[in-house]
Amino acid sequence: MSLIQTEVPDRLVQQANRLVEHGWANNMQELMVESLRRYLESHPESLQEQFVLDDVEWGLRGKD
């Protein structure tokens, strides 16, 4: 497993701490890993690529 360090806005940390306190996750690490996993699953690279291609097509052709 790798270590990632990042800055997180205080409000997000407070919300995350409340989720842990209320038992939605065992600890902050579990919550962060699950959050990142869900984000990556909902934003697959293929979907991002399609959005870029759609934007380029719209820019070239002006499709609505």
Rosetta silent file (secondary structure, phi, psi, omega in degrees, C-alpha in Angstrom):
SEQUENCE: MSLIQTEVPDRLVQQANRLVEHGWANNMQELMVESLRRYLESHPESLQEQFVLDDVEWGLRGKD
SCORE:     score description
SCORE:     0.000 S_00000001
   1 L     0.000  145.992 -179.095    0.000    0.000    0.000 S_00000001
   2 L  -103.781  155.036  176.967    1.213    3.528   -0.760 S_00000001
   3 L  -100.332  130.263  176.757    1.074    6.637    1.380 S_00000001
   4 L  -121.127  129.874  175.557   -0.554    9.756   -0.090 S_00000001
   5 L  -112.300  135.666  179.053   -0.355   13.126    1.639 S_00000001
   6 L  -153.469  161.815  173.996   -2.685   15.935    0.686 S_00000001
   7 L   -95.374  138.112 -178.462   -4.345   19.008    2.099 S_00000001
   8 L  -127.342  134.441  178.055   -8.090   18.776    2.654 S_00000001
   9 L   -55.624  142.558 -177.612  -10.414   21.697    3.433 S_00000001
  10 H   -53.031  -40.842 -177.813  -11.386   21.824    7.117 S_00000001
  11 H   -61.652  -40.492  178.203  -15.074   21.452    6.328 S_00000001
  12 H   -66.463  -39.434  178.081  -14.488   18.157    4.476 S_00000001
  13 H   -62.759  -42.782  178.993  -12.358   16.843    7.341 S_00000001
  14 H   -62.209  -44.179  178.706  -15.114   17.713    9.817 S_00000001
  15 H   -63.200  -42.431  179.425  -17.724   15.935    7.692 S_00000001
  16 H   -64.154  -42.597  178.187  -15.471   12.903    7.325 S_00000001
  17 H   -60.698  -38.981  178.316  -14.802   12.788   11.052 S_00000001
  18 H   -64.254  -39.100  177.371  -18.543   12.811   11.734 S_00000001
  19 H   -61.991  -42.390  178.190  -19.035    9.849    9.386 S_00000001
  20 H   -65.408  -45.957  179.750  -16.344    7.915   11.234 S_00000001
  21 H   -58.670  -34.615 -178.480  -17.789    8.919   14.622 S_00000001
  22 L   -89.404    6.304  173.290  -21.229    7.686   13.525 S_00000001
  23 L    84.995   12.380  178.650  -19.841    4.357   12.366 S_00000001
  24 L   -74.276  -18.276  174.261  -20.086    4.792    8.591 S_00000001
  25 L  -148.153  153.515 -179.343  -16.389    3.847    8.418 S_00000001
  26 L   -71.571  -31.768 -179.643  -14.039    2.240   10.929 S_00000001
  27 L  -161.896  174.223 -176.655  -11.463    5.008   10.606 S_00000001
  28 H   -64.101  -38.815 -179.622  -10.398    7.930    8.426 S_00000001
  29 H   -61.205  -45.107  179.087   -8.101    5.775    6.283 S_00000001
  30 H   -61.086  -41.089  179.418  -10.925    3.385    5.408 S_00000001
  31 H   -64.587  -42.411 -179.588  -13.187    6.321    4.537 S_00000001
  32 H   -66.775  -43.125  179.871  -10.560    7.938    2.292 S_00000001
  33 H   -63.653  -45.027  179.669   -9.766    4.697    0.453 S_00000001
  34 H   -64.380  -39.452  178.775  -13.471    3.953   -0.109 S_00000001
  35 H   -63.202  -45.043  179.312  -14.103    7.522   -1.262 S_00000001
  36 H   -65.441  -41.757  178.468  -11.263    7.389   -3.772 S_00000001
  37 H   -59.000  -47.214 -179.199  -12.380    3.958   -5.016 S_00000001
  38 H   -64.598  -39.070  178.211  -15.934    5.203   -5.585 S_00000001
  39 H   -62.024  -47.893 -178.184  -14.722    8.330   -7.367 S_00000001
  40 H   -65.244  -36.019  177.435  -12.492    6.322   -9.704 S_00000001
  41 H   -67.607  -33.560 -177.548  -15.274    3.828  -10.434 S_00000001
  42 H   -88.012   -6.029  179.672  -17.700    6.617  -11.301 S_00000001
  43 L  -130.201   60.609 -178.404  -15.172    8.482  -13.488 S_00000001
  44 L   -62.482  149.858 -178.522  -13.620    5.839  -15.737 S_00000001
  45 H   -58.147  -37.072 -179.691  -10.894    7.004  -18.100 S_00000001
  46 H   -63.464  -36.235  178.364  -12.927    5.890  -21.110 S_00000001
  47 H   -68.848  -41.643  178.094  -15.802    8.158  -20.065 S_00000001
  48 H   -61.118  -42.579  179.202  -13.454   11.114  -19.591 S_00000001
  49 H   -62.778  -40.798  179.229  -11.996   10.495  -23.040 S_00000001
  50 H   -64.404  -38.964  177.292  -15.476   10.405  -24.577 S_00000001
  51 H   -61.440  -41.416  178.816  -16.347   13.746  -22.949 S_00000001
  52 H   -64.051  -45.924  179.261  -13.234   15.304  -24.488 S_00000001
  53 H   -62.092  -40.882  177.261  -14.078   13.877  -27.914 S_00000001
  54 H   -61.659  -42.006  179.067  -17.667   15.130  -27.607 S_00000001
  55 H   -64.200  -41.839  178.351  -16.403   18.609  -26.692 S_00000001
  56 H   -63.352  -45.809  178.866  -14.040   18.653  -29.666 S_00000001
  57 H   -58.742  -45.541  178.933  -16.833   17.505  -31.990 S_00000001
  58 H   -61.698  -41.994  179.824  -19.143   20.202  -30.639 S_00000001
  59 H   -64.572  -36.060 -178.784  -16.395   22.815  -31.078 S_00000001
  60 H   -79.424  -36.752 -171.495  -15.768   21.765  -34.672 S_00000001
  61 H  -111.241  -17.742  179.534  -19.368   21.249  -35.755 S_00000001
  62 L    71.093   28.536  178.890  -21.410   23.286  -33.289 S_00000001
  63 L   -67.068  142.164  175.860  -23.801   20.436  -32.532 S_00000001
  64 L  -108.150    0.000    0.000  -26.389   21.131  -29.832 S_00000001
